[in-house]
Amino acid sequence: MAIPLQRRPSEPRRAAWRWPRWRRTEAALRDALEREREAVERLKQLDRAKTTFVSTVSHELRTPMTSVLGYTDMLLGEAAGPVTSEQRLMLEAARRNGRRLLRLIEDLLTVSLIENGTFTIDSEPVDLRTAAQGALEAVRPLLADRDLELRVDLGPCELEVLGDPDHLERVALNLLANAVKFTPDGGSIEVRLREREGNAVLEVSDTGIGIPADEQPQLFERFYRTTTAQELEVPGTGLGLSIVRTIVLSHGGHVGVRSTPGAGTTFRVDLPLGPGPVR
């Protein structure tokens, strides 16, 4: 005769205990997930507020700074009367630092557009040599009190690309300004422009402090600054190269870097040639 199995008295109590504990764990997980979602949403709101603030302040700063630079140029042009050599040195220093501040304002404005998803380009045929020449003119004041050799080879032929002339000049200017900033006196900077395999290729090389190999992949990240730049206390925001990458990619191009610590750096920008002939 089969004897029925009997449940031990403790088993119902354990089963009754397991179910509420599982429910409590599930409820705790739901609460934790909800708190995490709320924290993420608060961070997003703060980020949007930061972007709006930066954009507003940059717009408010750009207009008076443009006016200050305009009047400084007028004074240097002796529109208000003769300028002594000592006064000219002071005005040139004011203009040089004013232009530096204006570039920072433009960088902040560009970053806010990128973050808002409103960054656009207006494409038209552009001779990349013209963009490079504009950048060279803009960077010359940075070279005024430096002992740096600047070599320029823009090639004999027009290199036409489809793009935004202001943004393309900005690419060349940011790369040149970086080269000036990170190259000690006695060094050299070279700008080259060539046509290679259907692309217009812009290279900016320097004999500066160089970039460690393990940090090069992070160079184009927003706000990133190399350990060398921080140790040497070289001023900067870490925005310039991220803006270069955004502009180049929006033009269907590519930007890369080669660097050896203590020997120098070369940035290379490849942009597809436009429909116009290379002459």
PyMOL commands that set and color helices and strands:
alter all, ss='L'
color gray80, all
select helices_A, chain A and resi 10-76+85-116+128-143+165-182+213-218+227-231+240-250
alter helices_A, ss='H'
color red, helices_A
select strands_A, chain A and resi 124-127+149-153+160-163+188-196+199-206+254-260+264-272
alter strands_A, ss='S'
color yellow, strands_A
deselect
rebuild
show_as cartoon
